[in-house]
Amino acid sequence: MDARLLDVLVCPLCKGPLVHDKAAQELICKADRLAFPIRDGIPIMWEDQARSILIDHP
């Protein structure tokens, strides 16, 4: 995924930053605990396509 695109993409729900998980091909919103899939290099930013994730907080 292009780093310039990551600089401008935000979570569609909270408008917070996203983290690129290269291995899982997902964009992660830690605030909303959602993972948005990347399919064929295209981020799918629809809430109904995201999956809930657990994030450990130290």
N, CA, C and O atoms as a Maestro MAE file, in Angstrom:
{
 s_m_m2io_version
 :::
 2.0.0
}

f_m_ct {
 s_m_title
 :::
 protein
 m_atom[232] {
  # First column is atom index #
  i_m_mmod_type
  r_m_x_coord
  r_m_y_coord
  r_m_z_coord
  i_m_residue_number
  s_m_chain_name
  s_m_pdb_residue_name
  s_m_pdb_atom_name
  i_m_atomic_number
  :::
  1 25 0.846 -1.168 0.000 1 A "MET " " N  " 7
  2 3 0.000 0.000 0.000 1 A "MET " " CA " 6
  3 2 0.893 1.232 0.000 1 A "MET " " C  " 6
  4 15 1.907 1.282 0.697 1 A "MET " " O  " 8
  5 25 0.509 2.206 -0.776 2 A "ASP " " N  " 7
  6 3 1.262 3.450 -0.920 2 A "ASP " " CA " 6
  7 2 1.261 4.240 0.393 2 A "ASP " " C  " 6
  8 15 0.202 4.503 0.962 2 A "ASP " " O  " 8
  9 25 2.437 4.611 0.863 3 A "ALA " " N  " 7
  10 3 2.561 5.356 2.125 3 A "ALA " " CA " 6
  11 2 1.838 6.695 2.061 3 A "ALA " " C  " 6
  12 15 1.324 7.166 3.075 3 A "ALA " " O  " 8
  13 25 1.792 7.315 0.883 4 A "ARG " " N  " 7
  14 3 1.079 8.597 0.748 4 A "ARG " " CA " 6
  15 2 -0.409 8.416 0.993 4 A "ARG " " C  " 6
  16 15 -1.054 9.294 1.567 4 A "ARG " " O  " 8
  17 25 -0.959 7.296 0.567 5 A "LEU " " N  " 7
  18 3 -2.374 7.019 0.803 5 A "LEU " " CA " 6
  19 2 -2.630 6.820 2.293 5 A "LEU " " C  " 6
  20 15 -3.634 7.296 2.822 5 A "LEU " " O  " 8
  21 25 -1.733 6.123 2.963 6 A "LEU " " N  " 7
  22 3 -1.880 5.911 4.408 6 A "LEU " " CA " 6
  23 2 -1.847 7.225 5.181 6 A "LEU " " C  " 6
  24 15 -2.470 7.345 6.235 6 A "LEU " " O  " 8
  25 25 -1.123 8.204 4.659 7 A "ASP " " N  " 7
  26 3 -1.046 9.507 5.322 7 A "ASP " " CA " 6
  27 2 -2.374 10.254 5.308 7 A "ASP " " C  " 6
  28 15 -2.628 11.069 6.195 7 A "ASP " " O  " 8
  29 25 -3.225 9.992 4.319 8 A "VAL " " N  " 7
  30 3 -4.486 10.739 4.213 8 A "VAL " " CA " 6
  31 2 -5.705 9.931 4.650 8 A "VAL " " C  " 6
  32 15 -6.749 10.510 4.952 8 A "VAL " " O  " 8
  33 25 -5.592 8.604 4.689 9 A "LEU " " N  " 7
  34 3 -6.732 7.789 5.109 9 A "LEU " " CA " 6
  35 2 -6.930 7.863 6.619 9 A "LEU " " C  " 6
  36 15 -5.968 7.840 7.387 9 A "LEU " " O  " 8
  37 25 -8.184 7.951 7.031 10 A "VAL " " N  " 7
  38 3 -8.543 7.917 8.451 10 A "VAL " " CA " 6
  39 2 -9.711 6.952 8.615 10 A "VAL " " C  " 6
  40 15 -10.344 6.553 7.638 10 A "VAL " " O  " 8
  41 25 -9.983 6.591 9.841 11 A "CYS " " N  " 7
  42 3 -11.126 5.737 10.139 11 A "CYS " " CA " 6
  43 2 -12.404 6.473 9.734 11 A "CYS " " C  " 6
  44 15 -12.578 7.638 10.092 11 A "CYS " " O  " 8
  45 25 -13.291 5.821 9.003 12 A "PRO " " N  " 7
  46 3 -14.528 6.490 8.588 12 A "PRO " " CA " 6
  47 2 -15.494 6.750 9.743 12 A "PRO " " C  " 6
  48 15 -16.429 7.536 9.596 12 A "PRO " " O  " 8
  49 25 -15.281 6.105 10.878 13 A "LEU " " N  " 7
  50 3 -16.180 6.297 12.018 13 A "LEU " " CA " 6
  51 2 -15.707 7.406 12.946 13 A "LEU " " C  " 6
  52 15 -16.456 8.337 13.244 13 A "LEU " " O  " 8
  53 25 -14.461 7.304 13.401 14 A "CYS " " N  " 7
  54 3 -13.970 8.266 14.400 14 A "CYS " " CA " 6
  55 2 -13.016 9.302 13.814 14 A "CYS " " C  " 6
  56 15 -12.626 10.251 14.494 14 A "CYS " " O  " 8
  57 25 -12.644 9.117 12.557 15 A "LYS " " N  " 7
  58 3 -11.692 10.007 11.870 15 A "LYS " " CA " 6
  59 2 -10.289 9.929 12.470 15 A "LYS " " C  " 6
  60 15 -9.463 10.817 12.258 15 A "LYS " " O  " 8
  61 25 -10.030 8.861 13.218 16 A "GLY " " N  " 7
  62 3 -8.720 8.660 13.828 16 A "GLY " " CA " 6
  63 2 -7.741 7.998 12.869 16 A "GLY " " C  " 6
  64 15 -8.119 7.591 11.771 16 A "GLY " " O  " 8
  65 25 -6.477 7.892 13.288 17 A "PRO " " N  " 7
  66 3 -5.439 7.297 12.440 17 A "PRO " " CA " 6
  67 2 -5.624 5.793 12.280 17 A "PRO " " C  " 6
  68 15 -6.248 5.128 13.106 17 A "PRO " " O  " 8
  69 25 -5.063 5.285 11.193 18 A "LEU " " N  " 7
  70 3 -5.105 3.859 10.899 18 A "LEU " " CA " 6
  71 2 -3.683 3.312 10.864 18 A "LEU " " C  " 6
  72 15 -2.738 4.016 10.509 18 A "LEU " " O  " 8
  73 25 -3.551 2.049 11.238 19 A "VAL " " N  " 7
  74 3 -2.262 1.360 11.201 19 A "VAL " " CA " 6
  75 2 -2.364 0.264 10.150 19 A "VAL " " C  " 6
  76 15 -3.328 -0.501 10.133 19 A "VAL " " O  " 8
  77 25 -1.363 0.191 9.269 20 A "HIS " " N  " 7
  78 3 -1.359 -0.815 8.213 20 A "HIS " " CA " 6
  79 2 -0.768 -2.114 8.740 20 A "HIS " " C  " 6
  80 15 0.396 -2.156 9.139 20 A "HIS " " O  " 8
  81 25 -1.564 -3.166 8.741 21 A "ASP " " N  " 7
  82 3 -1.087 -4.508 9.084 21 A "ASP " " CA " 6
  83 2 -0.782 -5.209 7.765 21 A "ASP " " C  " 6
  84 15 -1.680 -5.740 7.111 21 A "ASP " " O  " 8
  85 25 0.496 -5.206 7.381 22 A "LYS " " N  " 7
  86 3 0.889 -5.756 6.083 22 A "LYS " " CA " 6
  87 2 0.613 -7.248 5.983 22 A "LYS " " C  " 6
  88 15 0.173 -7.729 4.938 22 A "LYS " " O  " 8
  89 25 0.866 -7.982 7.054 23 A "ALA " " N  " 7
  90 3 0.685 -9.436 7.030 23 A "ALA " " CA " 6
  91 2 -0.774 -9.817 6.806 23 A "ALA " " C  " 6
  92 15 -1.067 -10.729 6.033 23 A "ALA " " O  " 8
  93 25 -1.690 -9.122 7.481 24 A "ALA " " N  " 7
  94 3 -3.118 -9.437 7.373 24 A "ALA " " CA " 6
  95 2 -3.800 -8.671 6.251 24 A "ALA " " C  " 6
  96 15 -4.965 -8.931 5.948 24 A "ALA " " O  " 8
  97 25 -3.091 -7.724 5.626 25 A "GLN " " N  " 7
  98 3 -3.664 -6.865 4.596 25 A "GLN " " CA " 6
  99 2 -4.926 -6.176 5.111 25 A "GLN " " C  " 6
  100 15 -6.010 -6.296 4.539 25 A "GLN " " O  " 8
  101 25 -4.742 -5.446 6.217 26 A "GLU " " N  " 7
  102 3 -5.840 -4.717 6.846 26 A "GLU " " CA " 6
  103 2 -5.346 -3.359 7.325 26 A "GLU " " C  " 6
  104 15 -4.154 -3.158 7.556 26 A "GLU " " O  " 8
  105 25 -6.287 -2.434 7.469 27 A "LEU " " N  " 7
  106 3 -6.032 -1.158 8.120 27 A "LEU " " CA " 6
  107 2 -6.732 -1.206 9.467 27 A "LEU " " C  " 6
  108 15 -7.931 -1.474 9.540 27 A "LEU " " O  " 8
  109 25 -5.991 -0.949 10.524 28 A "ILE " " N  " 7
  110 3 -6.487 -1.102 11.888 28 A "ILE " " CA " 6
  111 2 -6.790 0.259 12.501 28 A "ILE " " C  " 6
  112 15 -5.961 1.168 12.468 28 A "ILE " " O  " 8
  113 25 -7.995 0.385 13.061 29 A "CYS " " N  " 7
  114 3 -8.348 1.542 13.883 29 A "CYS " " CA " 6
  115 2 -8.332 1.053 15.326 29 A "CYS " " C  " 6
  116 15 -9.204 0.292 15.747 29 A "CYS " " O  " 8
  117 25 -7.323 1.503 16.083 30 A "LYS " " N  " 7
  118 3 -7.205 1.063 17.474 30 A "LYS " " CA " 6
  119 2 -8.315 1.648 18.337 30 A "LYS " " C  " 6
  120 15 -8.778 0.994 19.271 30 A "LYS " " O  " 8
  121 25 -8.747 2.867 18.041 31 A "ALA " " N  " 7
  122 3 -9.782 3.523 18.849 31 A "ALA " " CA " 6
  123 2 -11.109 2.776 18.773 31 A "ALA " " C  " 6
  124 15 -11.769 2.575 19.792 31 A "ALA " " O  " 8
  125 25 -11.501 2.365 17.568 32 A "ASP " " N  " 7
  126 3 -12.777 1.669 17.384 32 A "ASP " " CA " 6
  127 2 -12.628 0.155 17.407 32 A "ASP " " C  " 6
  128 15 -13.617 -0.577 17.360 32 A "ASP " " O  " 8
  129 25 -11.374 -0.311 17.481 33 A "ARG " " N  " 7
  130 3 -11.080 -1.748 17.486 33 A "ARG " " CA " 6
  131 2 -11.683 -2.449 16.268 33 A "ARG " " C  " 6
  132 15 -12.374 -3.462 16.375 33 A "ARG " " O  " 8
  133 25 -11.386 -1.857 15.101 34 A "LEU " " N  " 7
  134 3 -11.870 -2.407 13.844 34 A "LEU " " CA " 6
  135 2 -10.708 -2.616 12.884 34 A "LEU " " C  " 6
  136 15 -9.725 -1.875 12.900 34 A "LEU " " O  " 8
  137 25 -10.841 -3.643 12.045 35 A "ALA " " N  " 7
  138 3 -9.867 -3.921 10.998 35 A "ALA " " CA " 6
  139 2 -10.588 -3.859 9.658 35 A "ALA " " C  " 6
  140 15 -11.521 -4.621 9.402 35 A "ALA " " O  " 8
  141 25 -10.140 -2.940 8.811 36 A "PHE " " N  " 7
  142 3 -10.725 -2.780 7.487 36 A "PHE " " CA " 6
  143 2 -9.870 -3.552 6.484 36 A "PHE " " C  " 6
  144 15 -8.652 -3.373 6.456 36 A "PHE " " O  " 8
  145 25 -10.480 -4.406 5.662 37 A "PRO " " N  " 7
  146 3 -9.698 -5.226 4.735 37 A "PRO " " CA " 6
  147 2 -9.126 -4.408 3.581 37 A "PRO " " C  " 6
  148 15 -9.661 -3.367 3.200 37 A "PRO " " O  " 8
  149 25 -8.019 -4.916 3.037 38 A "ILE " " N  " 7
  150 3 -7.444 -4.373 1.808 38 A "ILE " " CA " 6
  151 2 -7.545 -5.490 0.786 38 A "ILE " " C  " 6
  152 15 -6.965 -6.561 0.970 38 A "ILE " " O  " 8
  153 25 -8.273 -5.247 -0.283 39 A "ARG " " N  " 7
  154 3 -8.473 -6.273 -1.320 39 A "ARG " " CA " 6
  155 2 -7.906 -5.775 -2.643 39 A "ARG " " C  " 6
  156 15 -8.289 -4.714 -3.136 39 A "ARG " " O  " 8
  157 25 -7.003 -6.543 -3.202 40 A "ASP " " N  " 7
  158 3 -6.345 -6.167 -4.457 40 A "ASP " " CA " 6
  159 2 -5.744 -4.774 -4.370 40 A "ASP " " C  " 6
  160 15 -5.785 -4.010 -5.334 40 A "ASP " " O  " 8
  161 25 -5.181 -4.444 -3.202 41 A "GLY " " N  " 7
  162 3 -4.541 -3.154 -3.005 41 A "GLY " " CA " 6
  163 2 -5.481 -2.002 -2.728 41 A "GLY " " C  " 6
  164 15 -5.041 -0.857 -2.623 41 A "GLY " " O  " 8
  165 25 -6.781 -2.286 -2.608 42 A "ILE " " N  " 7
  166 3 -7.784 -1.239 -2.382 42 A "ILE " " CA " 6
  167 2 -8.358 -1.384 -0.979 42 A "ILE " " C  " 6
  168 15 -8.924 -2.427 -0.652 42 A "ILE " " O  " 8
  169 25 -8.222 -0.350 -0.139 43 A "PRO " " N  " 7
  170 3 -8.811 -0.418 1.200 43 A "PRO " " CA " 6
  171 2 -10.331 -0.337 1.133 43 A "PRO " " C  " 6
  172 15 -10.884 0.543 0.473 43 A "PRO " " O  " 8
  173 25 -10.996 -1.247 1.813 44 A "ILE " " N  " 7
  174 3 -12.460 -1.280 1.869 44 A "ILE " " CA " 6
  175 2 -12.862 -0.628 3.190 44 A "ILE " " C  " 6
  176 15 -12.738 -1.236 4.252 44 A "ILE " " O  " 8
  177 25 -13.341 0.602 3.117 45 A "MET " " N  " 7
  178 3 -13.549 1.420 4.310 45 A "MET " " CA " 6
  179 2 -15.007 1.471 4.760 45 A "MET " " C  " 6
  180 15 -15.414 2.441 5.399 45 A "MET " " O  " 8
  181 25 -15.785 0.469 4.447 46 A "TRP " " N  " 7
  182 3 -17.181 0.404 4.880 46 A "TRP " " CA " 6
  183 2 -17.253 -0.297 6.228 46 A "TRP " " C  " 6
  184 15 -16.603 -1.321 6.439 46 A "TRP " " O  " 8
  185 25 -18.038 0.254 7.131 47 A "GLU " " N  " 7
  186 3 -18.158 -0.314 8.473 47 A "GLU " " CA " 6
  187 2 -18.640 -1.760 8.438 47 A "GLU " " C  " 6
  188 15 -18.186 -2.586 9.230 47 A "GLU " " O  " 8
  189 25 -19.557 -2.068 7.526 48 A "ASP " " N  " 7
  190 3 -20.093 -3.431 7.485 48 A "ASP " " CA " 6
  191 2 -19.092 -4.447 6.921 48 A "ASP " " C  " 6
  192 15 -19.331 -5.652 7.001 48 A "ASP " " O  " 8
  193 25 -17.986 -3.982 6.359 49 A "GLN " " N  " 7
  194 3 -16.938 -4.874 5.861 49 A "GLN " " CA " 6
  195 2 -15.806 -5.048 6.873 49 A "GLN " " C  " 6
  196 15 -14.953 -5.920 6.705 49 A "GLN " " O  " 8
  197 25 -15.794 -4.223 7.920 50 A "ALA " " N  " 7
  198 3 -14.745 -4.294 8.942 50 A "ALA " " CA " 6
  199 2 -15.047 -5.424 9.919 50 A "ALA " " C  " 6
  200 15 -16.194 -5.829 10.104 50 A "ALA " " O  " 8
  201 25 -13.985 -5.913 10.531 51 A "ARG " " N  " 7
  202 3 -14.169 -6.932 11.566 51 A "ARG " " CA " 6
  203 2 -13.697 -6.359 12.900 51 A "ARG " " C  " 6
  204 15 -12.772 -5.548 12.954 51 A "ARG " " O  " 8
  205 25 -14.341 -6.790 13.955 52 A "SER " " N  " 7
  206 3 -13.954 -6.367 15.302 52 A "SER " " CA " 6
  207 2 -12.680 -7.086 15.709 52 A "SER " " C  " 6
  208 15 -12.488 -8.260 15.393 52 A "SER " " O  " 8
  209 25 -11.820 -6.379 16.408 53 A "ILE " " N  " 7
  210 3 -10.572 -6.975 16.872 53 A "ILE " " CA " 6
  211 2 -10.380 -6.670 18.352 53 A "ILE " " C  " 6
  212 15 -10.953 -5.722 18.888 53 A "ILE " " O  " 8
  213 25 -9.569 -7.487 18.992 54 A "LEU " " N  " 7
  214 3 -9.186 -7.254 20.382 54 A "LEU " " CA " 6
  215 2 -7.805 -6.618 20.385 54 A "LEU " " C  " 6
  216 15 -6.902 -7.070 19.680 54 A "LEU " " O  " 8
  217 25 -7.647 -5.581 21.172 55 A "ILE " " N  " 7
  218 3 -6.355 -4.913 21.295 55 A "ILE " " CA " 6
  219 2 -5.954 -4.940 22.758 55 A "ILE " " C  " 6
  220 15 -6.696 -4.488 23.629 55 A "ILE " " O  " 8
  221 25 -4.768 -5.477 23.017 56 A "ASP " " N  " 7
  222 3 -4.252 -5.516 24.389 56 A "ASP " " CA " 6
  223 2 -3.692 -4.154 24.753 56 A "ASP " " C  " 6
  224 15 -2.921 -3.563 23.998 56 A "ASP " " O  " 8
  225 25 -4.086 -3.667 25.914 57 A "HIS " " N  " 7
  226 3 -3.540 -2.415 26.434 57 A "HIS " " CA " 6
  227 2 -2.698 -2.744 27.651 57 A "HIS " " C  " 6
  228 15 -3.187 -3.364 28.595 57 A "HIS " " O  " 8
  229 25 -1.407 -2.325 27.640 58 A "PRO " " N  " 7
  230 3 -0.520 -2.660 28.773 58 A "PRO " " CA " 6
  231 2 -0.921 -1.975 30.053 58 A "PRO " " C  " 6
  232 15 -0.271 -2.161 31.082 58 A "PRO " " O  " 8
  :::
 }
 m_bond[231] {
  # First column is bond index #
  i_m_from
  i_m_to
  i_m_order
  :::
  1 1 2 1
  2 2 3 1
  3 3 4 2
  4 3 5 1
  5 5 6 1
  6 6 7 1
  7 7 8 2
  8 7 9 1
  9 9 10 1
  10 10 11 1
  11 11 12 2
  12 11 13 1
  13 13 14 1
  14 14 15 1
  15 15 16 2
  16 15 17 1
  17 17 18 1
  18 18 19 1
  19 19 20 2
  20 19 21 1
  21 21 22 1
  22 22 23 1
  23 23 24 2
  24 23 25 1
  25 25 26 1
  26 26 27 1
  27 27 28 2
  28 27 29 1
  29 29 30 1
  30 30 31 1
  31 31 32 2
  32 31 33 1
  33 33 34 1
  34 34 35 1
  35 35 36 2
  36 35 37 1
  37 37 38 1
  38 38 39 1
  39 39 40 2
  40 39 41 1
  41 41 42 1
  42 42 43 1
  43 43 44 2
  44 43 45 1
  45 45 46 1
  46 46 47 1
  47 47 48 2
  48 47 49 1
  49 49 50 1
  50 50 51 1
  51 51 52 2
  52 51 53 1
  53 53 54 1
  54 54 55 1
  55 55 56 2
  56 55 57 1
  57 57 58 1
  58 58 59 1
  59 59 60 2
  60 59 61 1
  61 61 62 1
  62 62 63 1
  63 63 64 2
  64 63 65 1
  65 65 66 1
  66 66 67 1
  67 67 68 2
  68 67 69 1
  69 69 70 1
  70 70 71 1
  71 71 72 2
  72 71 73 1
  73 73 74 1
  74 74 75 1
  75 75 76 2
  76 75 77 1
  77 77 78 1
  78 78 79 1
  79 79 80 2
  80 79 81 1
  81 81 82 1
  82 82 83 1
  83 83 84 2
  84 83 85 1
  85 85 86 1
  86 86 87 1
  87 87 88 2
  88 87 89 1
  89 89 90 1
  90 90 91 1
  91 91 92 2
  92 91 93 1
  93 93 94 1
  94 94 95 1
  95 95 96 2
  96 95 97 1
  97 97 98 1
  98 98 99 1
  99 99 100 2
  100 99 101 1
  101 101 102 1
  102 102 103 1
  103 103 104 2
  104 103 105 1
  105 105 106 1
  106 106 107 1
  107 107 108 2
  108 107 109 1
  109 109 110 1
  110 110 111 1
  111 111 112 2
  112 111 113 1
  113 113 114 1
  114 114 115 1
  115 115 116 2
  116 115 117 1
  117 117 118 1
  118 118 119 1
  119 119 120 2
  120 119 121 1
  121 121 122 1
  122 122 123 1
  123 123 124 2
  124 123 125 1
  125 125 126 1
  126 126 127 1
  127 127 128 2
  128 127 129 1
  129 129 130 1
  130 130 131 1
  131 131 132 2
  132 131 133 1
  133 133 134 1
  134 134 135 1
  135 135 136 2
  136 135 137 1
  137 137 138 1
  138 138 139 1
  139 139 140 2
  140 139 141 1
  141 141 142 1
  142 142 143 1
  143 143 144 2
  144 143 145 1
  145 145 146 1
  146 146 147 1
  147 147 148 2
  148 147 149 1
  149 149 150 1
  150 150 151 1
  151 151 152 2
  152 151 153 1
  153 153 154 1
  154 154 155 1
  155 155 156 2
  156 155 157 1
  157 157 158 1
  158 158 159 1
  159 159 160 2
  160 159 161 1
  161 161 162 1
  162 162 163 1
  163 163 164 2
  164 163 165 1
  165 165 166 1
  166 166 167 1
  167 167 168 2
  168 167 169 1
  169 169 170 1
  170 170 171 1
  171 171 172 2
  172 171 173 1
  173 173 174 1
  174 174 175 1
  175 175 176 2
  176 175 177 1
  177 177 178 1
  178 178 179 1
  179 179 180 2
  180 179 181 1
  181 181 182 1
  182 182 183 1
  183 183 184 2
  184 183 185 1
  185 185 186 1
  186 186 187 1
  187 187 188 2
  188 187 189 1
  189 189 190 1
  190 190 191 1
  191 191 192 2
  192 191 193 1
  193 193 194 1
  194 194 195 1
  195 195 196 2
  196 195 197 1
  197 197 198 1
  198 198 199 1
  199 199 200 2
  200 199 201 1
  201 201 202 1
  202 202 203 1
  203 203 204 2
  204 203 205 1
  205 205 206 1
  206 206 207 1
  207 207 208 2
  208 207 209 1
  209 209 210 1
  210 210 211 1
  211 211 212 2
  212 211 213 1
  213 213 214 1
  214 214 215 1
  215 215 216 2
  216 215 217 1
  217 217 218 1
  218 218 219 1
  219 219 220 2
  220 219 221 1
  221 221 222 1
  222 222 223 1
  223 223 224 2
  224 223 225 1
  225 225 226 1
  226 226 227 1
  227 227 228 2
  228 227 229 1
  229 229 230 1
  230 230 231 1
  231 231 232 2
  :::
 }
}
